[in-house]
Amino acid sequence: LMGYMINGEEFEYDDEKFLLEPNYNEEAPKVIAAEEGLNLTDEHWMVIEFLRRKYKEDGQTPNFRNFIKEMDEDHPGLDWKKKLYDLFPMQPARQAVRVAALPKPFGKGGY
């Protein structure tokens, strides 16, 4: 297994580069985003913090439909479907979870 180097420590990931264990370190998303070719903005962090909170509360991340719905409730006034694809062009319900340093979503991505 390979892994990401985060603060000089290696953290294992699976064959799709999802971490095996959640990592709530500030550095983790920066390292993973760099690997994905993303520059993290405040909006990326908004999504990362949302996903991390959901994971802590529910033990998993929401599927895309619920992801959009809940981002809408938390931060109204944006077209979150479009915004999530702008921020995480490689399947937001998966790429955003990977960049948030969380394990691979269940099934089609969460509940």
N, C-alpha and C positions, 0 to 999 in steps of 0.2 A: 504493500500500500504506500502511496505517496501522501504528501501532506503539504500544508502551507506553513511557511516560516513566519511566525508571529512573535514579535519581541524576542527573537533568538531561540524560540522553542518551536518544535515541529508538531503540528496538529494534523492527524490523519483525516483523509477524505476518501469517499467511495469512488467508483468508476465514473461518476458524473461530477466529481469534484464538490460534492456536498460534504460538509464536515460530519463526522460520525457523532460528535457531541456538540451541543450548542456552545458557542464561545461569545461571552458578552463583553469582551475586551474592546475598547475603543479602536484599537489598531486593526482588529480582525477584518472589518468591512473594507478598510482602506487597502489592505493587502489583497483581498479577494477581488475587489473592484479593479485594482490595477491589473491583475491577471486577466480580468474580463474586458479590459480596455475601457473602463468607465472612469470618469472623473466625478467624484461624489460632490453633489451640491446640497444645499439645505433641504431641498425637496427629497433627494435621495435619503437623507438622514431621517426625515419625517416618516418615510415609508419603513426604513430599517427599524426605527424605534417602535412603530406600530406593530410590525411583525414580531419583534422581540417580546413585546408586551403580550401579544396574543399567544405566543409560544409558552411563555411563563404561566399564563392563566389557563390555557386549554391543553397544553402538551402537544400542540400541533398548530399549523398555520392554516388560514382560511383558503378555500378554493377561490378561483378567480372572481366568480360572481359575488361571493360574500366579501371578498377583498375590496372590490369596487364599492359595494354597498356601504361597508363600514368606514372606508376612507371618506366617502361622501358625508357620512354622519359626523365624523370627527373633524373634517375640513371641508365644509360645504362650499359651493361656488366654483368648483373646478370640474372639468370633464375628466374624471379619474380614469376612465377606460383609456382614453387617448393619452393622458398624462403618464399612466403606468407604462404604456408601450414606448413613450418618448424616453422615459427614465431607464427602463429595462427592456430593450428591444427584443431580447431573446426569451420570449415567453415570461412575462412578468411574474406570474404565480410561482414560477420556478426560479428564474434568475434573481429576483428580489430576495427570495428566501436564501439562496446560496450566498449572495452578497451580505445578507444580514448575519451570516455565520451561524446559520441554523441547519439542522439535519434535513434530509430530503423529505419533501411533503409525502404524506400517505396517498396512495391511489392516484387520483387525478389532481392531487394537490389539496389536501386538507378536507375540511368538513363542509 
